[in-house]
Amino acid sequence: MKREVDLKEISDGNLYGPNDMVKADCGDCKGCSACCQGMGESIVLDPYDVYRLTKGLNLSFEALLEDKIELNVFDGMILPNLKMSGKNEACAFLNSEGRCSIHSIRPGICRLFPLGRYYESGNIQYFLQVHECKNENRTKVKVKKWIDTPDLKQNDQFVLAWHDFVEEIQTKMMQIADDETFKKLNMFLLQQFYIERYHEEDFYTQFEERLTKAKAVVASLIKA
């Protein structure tokens, strides 16, 4: 989610593009799982994250809610996030050896770490979070290789569209005084973007169709 912070305080002061080299490679982490513990509700999942998880694990969204993810309210909008559990507050997908059991289909925030996204003028750039990763011996790697997401340019377009939509919805949610409308809108958005399974084909086309429908429904509900 968006953070209101000074980049100078949390980064190395640089912004990176997909083809830039950045000191982010942790050498397979070598048994360290610090970034997979104690993260609270911060690993928020977007629709593409859930699409990858449900498809890769062959589980429904409802099945994931049983013990792997949870729902929380973020600035008025109900969104899913990875669940932390146990005495170490570890990610529910962390195995007994301290390794990620869903590494190939891990969420976007996990793929970025220790990078973050910087949104400006309809574009995405990346920054290196200098205080987050405990590994001080990181090596340089190309940003797009580190993020390891097919069709990164198309994914960035999706991320921008979702980011802008969420910001718009959160602004409107904070203005809704009617609890029934608040609940109805949140339930619709969960169903539209998360609960209803996406087909095996092109996720991005399906997302655009759902986004267009959602904007129309939101407009009608807010007017009402």
C-alpha positions in Angstrom: 0.0 0.0 0.0 1.0 3.6 -0.4 3.3 5.0 2.3 3.6 8.7 3.0 7.4 8.8 3.7 10.4 10.7 2.5 12.4 8.5 0.1 15.6 10.0 1.4 14.9 8.3 4.8 14.2 4.8 3.5 16.2 4.5 0.2 19.6 5.0 -1.3 18.3 8.1 -3.0 18.0 6.6 -6.4 15.0 5.6 -8.6 15.5 2.6 -10.9 13.9 1.4 -14.1 13.4 -2.3 -15.2 16.7 -2.5 -16.9 18.8 -0.8 -14.2 21.1 -2.7 -11.9 20.3 -2.5 -8.2 22.0 -4.0 -5.1 19.0 -6.3 -4.2 20.2 -9.9 -4.8 20.3 -11.7 -1.4 22.0 -14.9 -2.8 18.9 -17.1 -2.3 18.6 -15.8 1.3 20.7 -18.7 2.6 18.1 -19.7 5.2 17.2 -16.2 6.3 13.4 -15.7 6.5 13.3 -12.4 8.5 11.2 -10.7 5.8 8.6 -13.5 6.0 8.0 -12.9 9.7 6.4 -10.2 11.8 5.0 -8.4 8.8 1.5 -8.0 10.3 -1.1 -7.1 7.7 1.4 -5.4 5.4 1.6 -8.0 2.6 -1.6 -6.9 0.8 -2.6 -8.9 -2.2 -3.8 -7.5 -5.5 -6.1 -9.5 -7.9 -3.1 -10.8 -9.9 -1.5 -12.2 -6.7 -4.7 -14.1 -5.8 -5.0 -15.2 -9.5 -1.5 -16.8 -9.3 -2.2 -18.4 -5.9 -5.6 -19.9 -6.8 -4.3 -21.1 -10.1 -0.9 -22.4 -8.8 -2.4 -24.1 -5.8 -5.7 -25.1 -7.4 -7.5 -23.6 -4.4 -10.4 -21.2 -4.3 -10.2 -17.8 -2.6 -12.4 -19.1 0.2 -10.0 -22.1 0.7 -7.1 -19.7 1.0 -9.0 -17.7 3.7 -9.2 -20.8 5.9 -5.6 -20.5 7.0 -3.3 -18.8 4.5 -4.7 -15.3 4.0 -7.1 -13.0 5.8 -9.2 -9.9 5.2 -8.6 -6.5 6.7 -9.8 -2.9 6.2 -7.3 -0.6 4.6 -8.5 3.0 4.5 -12.1 1.9 4.2 -11.5 -0.9 1.6 -11.6 -4.6 2.5 -8.5 -6.3 1.0 -6.8 -9.6 1.5 -3.3 -10.0 2.9 -1.0 -12.8 3.7 -1.6 -14.2 7.2 1.1 -14.3 9.8 0.8 -17.0 12.5 2.6 -18.8 15.3 4.9 -17.5 18.0 7.2 -15.9 15.4 4.3 -14.4 13.4 5.5 -16.2 10.3 3.9 -16.2 6.9 1.5 -19.0 6.6 3.3 -20.2 3.4 6.7 -20.5 5.2 7.7 -24.1 5.6 9.4 -25.8 8.5 12.8 -25.2 7.0 12.1 -21.4 6.8 11.7 -21.5 3.0 8.9 -20.1 0.9 6.6 -22.9 -0.2 5.0 -20.8 -3.0 8.2 -19.1 -4.3 7.3 -19.4 -8.0 3.8 -17.9 -7.4 4.7 -15.5 -4.6 2.9 -12.2 -4.4 4.2 -9.0 -6.0 5.3 -7.4 -2.8 7.4 -10.4 -2.0 8.9 -10.3 -5.5 9.9 -6.7 -5.1 11.5 -7.0 -1.7 13.8 -5.2 -0.8 12.6 -2.9 -3.5 9.5 -0.7 -3.4 7.4 1.0 -6.1 7.3 4.7 -6.7 4.3 6.0 -8.5 4.5 9.3 -10.4 2.7 10.8 -13.4 1.3 7.4 -14.5 4.6 5.6 -14.4 6.3 3.2 -12.0 9.9 3.3 -10.9 11.6 1.3 -8.2 13.6 2.3 -5.1 15.9 0.2 -2.9 14.7 0.1 0.8 18.0 0.3 2.7 16.7 -0.5 6.2 14.5 -3.5 5.5 16.7 -6.5 4.4 19.1 -7.8 7.1 21.5 -9.2 4.5 24.2 -6.6 4.1 26.1 -8.5 1.4 23.7 -8.1 -1.4 24.9 -8.1 -5.0 23.7 -6.2 -8.1 20.9 -7.6 -10.3 18.8 -6.2 -13.1 15.5 -4.9 -11.7 13.3 -6.9 -14.1 15.2 -10.1 -13.4 14.8 -9.6 -9.7 11.1 -9.0 -9.9 10.8 -12.1 -12.0 7.3 -11.4 -13.5 6.4 -12.4 -17.0 5.4 -9.4 -19.2 6.6 -6.9 -16.7 5.5 -3.9 -18.8 1.9 -5.3 -19.0 2.0 -6.1 -15.3 3.1 -2.5 -14.5 0.1 -1.3 -16.5 -2.1 -3.5 -14.4 -0.5 -2.4 -11.2 -1.0 1.3 -12.1 -4.6 0.7 -13.0 -5.3 -1.2 -9.7 -3.3 1.4 -7.7 -5.4 4.3 -9.1 -8.6 2.4 -8.6 -7.9 1.5 -5.0 -7.0 5.1 -4.2 -10.2 6.3 -5.8 -12.3 3.7 -3.9 -10.6 4.5 -0.6 -11.3 8.2 -1.0 -15.0 7.4 -1.7 -15.2 4.9 1.1 -14.1 7.5 3.6 -17.0 9.7 2.6 -19.7 7.0 2.9 -21.8 7.5 6.0 -24.3 4.7 5.2 -23.1 1.4 6.7 -25.2 -0.6 4.3 -23.7 1.0 1.2 -20.2 0.6 2.7 -20.8 -3.1 3.2 -22.5 -3.6 -0.2 -19.7 -1.9 -2.1 -17.0 -3.8 -0.3 -18.7 -7.2 -0.8 -19.2 -6.4 -4.5 -15.5 -5.5 -5.0 -14.3 -8.7 -3.2 -16.5 -10.8 -5.4 -15.6 -8.9 -8.6 -11.8 -9.0 -8.2 -11.0 -11.8 -5.8 -13.7 -14.4 -5.2 -14.9 -15.0 -8.7 -12.2 -17.2 -10.4 -10.4 -15.9 -13.5 -10.3 -18.2 -16.5 -7.0 -19.8 -17.4 -6.5 -17.4 -20.4 -5.4 -13.8 -20.3 -5.7 -12.4 -16.8 -5.1 -8.8 -17.9 -8.0 -8.8 -20.4 -10.4 -10.2 -17.8 -9.2 -7.7 -15.2 -9.8 -4.8 -17.6 -13.4 -6.0 -18.2 -14.0 -6.4 -14.5 -12.5 -3.0 -13.8 -14.8 -1.3 -16.3 -17.8 -3.0 -14.7 -16.7 -2.1 -11.2 -16.3 1.6 -12.0 -19.9 1.7 -13.3 -21.3 -0.1 -10.3 -19.3 2.1 -7.9 -20.6 5.2 -9.6 -24.2 4.0 -9.3 -23.9 3.0 -5.7 -22.2 6.3 -4.6 -24.9 8.3 -6.4 -27.6 6.3 -4.6 
